[in-house]
Amino acid sequence: MKIIGVCDTTFARFDMGAASIDEMKMHMGNLKIKRRTVPGIKDLPVACKKLIEEENCEIVLALGMPGPEEKDKMCAHEASTGLIQAQLMTSTHILEVFVHEDEEADPRELKILAENRAREHAQNLIKMIFKPDKLQKEAGMGMREGKPDVGPL
């Protein structure tokens, strides 16, 4: 049985980890999921790496919600760089799922975006591991996670 990792943060204003796990279980009920929660997005890279190396996760979702300030954007960039390094060090995919607080002004819309993005990336994870042919058919289709798709050219 494949083990899926989910790593999220307490800094996020929505429980993206729970939404992604719920989505995965709806599509693949028999998954084994290991979840870890860390304080902030800069803590995600090592937590994801540990899920891969110590918990034998085959793929990991890294979920976070950077704040709207310039320093938050810098932290998000640093976390993203760390996640890329962790992928390269482990030869394992870590799907970065960030929702920046300034993507939506209305808190209700931000919550919808966070839930949709977490769920749609959970679907992508399922496709990557169990249905790669389906993901390949979606290449070039202008799909957007959390927002409306823009379609192909």
N, C-alpha and C positions, 0 to 999 in steps of 0.2 A: 504494500500500500504506500502510495506517495504521501509525503508529509509536506504540508503547505505552511509557510510562516506568515504571520501578520504582525507588524510592528507599528504602533501608533504612539501618540504623545498626550500628555496631560495638558499641554499648552493649547491644543486644538479646542475650539468652541463647540464641536459636534463630535460624537463618538463614531468616527469613520471606521474604526476597527470592527465595531459591532455590525454596522451596515454591510461591510464587505463580507464578513463571515456569514451573515444571514443570506446574502446573495449567493455565495458559493454553495451553501447547504441546500438552497432551493434548486440549484442546477445539478449538484453532485452530492447527494445526501451522505455518502459514505466516506467523505474526506476526513483525514486526520489533520487537524489544524493546531499549530502551536502559536500562541499569542503572547507577545511581550509589549509592555507599555513603558515608555521612558518619559522623562520630563519634557524635553524639547527636541526640535528637529536635528540639532547638531549631535544628539545622542543616538539618532537612528542608525548611522553607518555601522558602529560597533555592535549594536544590538542585532542588526540584520546579519552581520558576519557571524556572530555567535549562534544565531538560529540555524545558519547553514552548516557551520563546522561542528557545533556541539549537539544540535538537535536534529541533524540530518535533513533539514528542509531542502526540498528540490527547487523551490522558488519562493520568493518573499515579496509581500506587498509592504511598502514603506509609506505610511500615511501621516501627513502633517498639515498644519494650518499656520503658515507664517503670518505674522502681524503686518500692519500697513506701513510701518515706519521704514525709513531707509536702512536702519540697522537690521531690521527683520529680513529685508530683501537680501542683505549681505549674508546673514546667517543661513538663509535658504540656499543661496548659491554655494556656500561652504558645505552645507549638508549634502547638496546634490553632487558636488565634487567627491565627497566622502563616499556616497553611495556608488558612484561610478568606480572608485578605487576598490571598494569591497566586492563589486561584481567581477572586476578584473582579477583580484586576488583569489577569488573562489571559483571562477568560471561558472558562475551561477547568476541567473537573472534576479534582479531586485527591481520591481516595478515601482517607480517613484510616483506617488499620488499626493501632490500638494495642491491645496486650495488657498490662495492668497486672500487675506481678509478684504483687501481693496478690490477684489474682482466684482463684488456686488455691494452697493451702498445700503440696501435694505437687508436687515438681519434675517428676515424670512426667506429672501431670495438666496442669501449666503448659505443658509441651512439646506435649502433645496439643492443648490449647486454641490455642496459637500456630500450630501447623501447620494446624489446621482453620479458624481465622479467616483466615489468609493465603490458603488455598485457596478458601474460600467467597467472600471478597471478590474474588479473581481471577475467579471465575465471574460475580460481579456486574458486574465491569468488562467482560467479554465480552458480557454481556447488554446493558449500556448502549450499547456501541459497535455491536454486530452484531445483537442480537436484542431491540430495545426492546419489541416486542410481548409477548415472554415475561416480561420484567420487569414490565410493566404488569399482566399476569395475576396476578402475585404480590402486588400491592398489598393491604394490609390482612390479610395472612395470618399475621402474628405471627412472621415468620422471624427467627432469631437466628444471627449468624455465629459459629461456634466452639462454640456451646452448642446444646442441643436447642431446636427451634422451640416457641413457646408456642401457636401456632394463633390463628385469628380468634375474635372474640367472638361 
